[in-house]
Each structure stands twice: as structure tokens, then as C-alpha cells.
Amino acid sequence: MPFSLPIDAEANALLDRDPLAVLVGLTLDQQITMEKAFTSPWVLAQRLGHEPTATELADFDPDALIAIFAEPPALHRFPKAMAVRVQEVCRVLVDQYDGDAAALWRGVPTGAELYKRIFALPGFGKQKAQIFVALLGKQYNVQPEGWREAAGAYGEVDAFKSVADIVDDESLAKVRANKKAAKAEARAAKGA
């Protein structure tokens, strides 16, 4: 199934063909909209003049990469921190997966192992790792045994809890409604 977030068609096409773009998008998916996070890999490629490799980003001059992330409109609300984070993730890809983002999940035997590999990435806590497992399972057909369990609630059919379930404007609206309800519930629990 082609990646089909309600974003620019060229950004979706990049997410479709480039596993690194998906990983960068998910790395950036915090404290900004999903649309911004998953469009930013395409904007980064435009600014570089080509689609970068993990090796290129891992070896990039850190200050120059920060400047590219910070160029208006910034690729993230916190361009310095996220440029550093993307570079850290790419260094792990180079050190452990020969610079191949898809090697992170290619041939993984179980959902638990997939979760473990993703959780080990810089900046990937439990929730983000579960979302990525769900995204890979639901949108990229990466479905090792136990992947839904490893993804937790994000792996459920029609969960509408994360980017893993977004395929059009309607599913985006459902995810947004669920996130809004979860935040309201959390606020109510704090007040109780």
C-alpha cells in the first residue's frame, strides 16, 4: 500500500520509496503536526538537492546540518535538537545496519525483536517504538510474528491512534479526535 498521508504527493512518494525518509519522519514526529514531520524529509531532500543517505547524514557537518534544519521554514519546532537527533539515528544505522534503514526491519524474526531494534534508536521510547512497529505492519506489510502485540494498542485493527492508521483525510480526523480525547482524559485524571 502506498504511503498516503494527506500531505504533498511528492512527500508521500519519497516516503513510499525511501525507508530512511520514513524513519526521519517518525524521528521528527513529536511536538509538531504529523503532516509537518512527514513532509520534512522531502523538504530536507529539496534543500540538499538530492535524497540523502544515512551515511551522508551521519557524516554531515553538525553545524551545517543544524543550519539546514533551521532554515525558514524550519524542519521542526526545535531544529537544533532534531538535527542532532536525526544525525544520531543515522549514525546507529551506519554502525549497526550498514547505513541501510530498511535493514532495521528486513528479515526480523519477531515483533518483539523489531520493537527491540526500534526502541534502541536514539529518541525512541516505548510509545514511539510501538507506533513505528504499527506503521511498518499496517502500511509497509512488515509483519513478523507477534508484531501487533509488540505494537501494543497501536497495532490493533482500526485503532486510529497514530500515523500508522492514517491513509486519508477521514482517518486523519479519527486519529486527531482520539488524540484529543486521550489528552482530555489525561487532564481530567490529573485534576482528580
Buried (B, 14 or more C-beta within 10 A) or exposed (E): EEBBBBBBEEBBBBBBEBBBBBBBBBBBBBEBEBBBBBBBBBBBBEEBEEBBBBBBBBBBEEEEBBBBBBEEEBBBEBBBBBBBBBBBBBBBBBEBBEBBBBBBBEEBEBBBBBBEBBBEBBBBEEBBBBBBBBBBBBBBEBBBEBBBEBBBEBBBEEBBBBBBBBBEEEBBEBBBEBBEEEEEEEEEEEEE
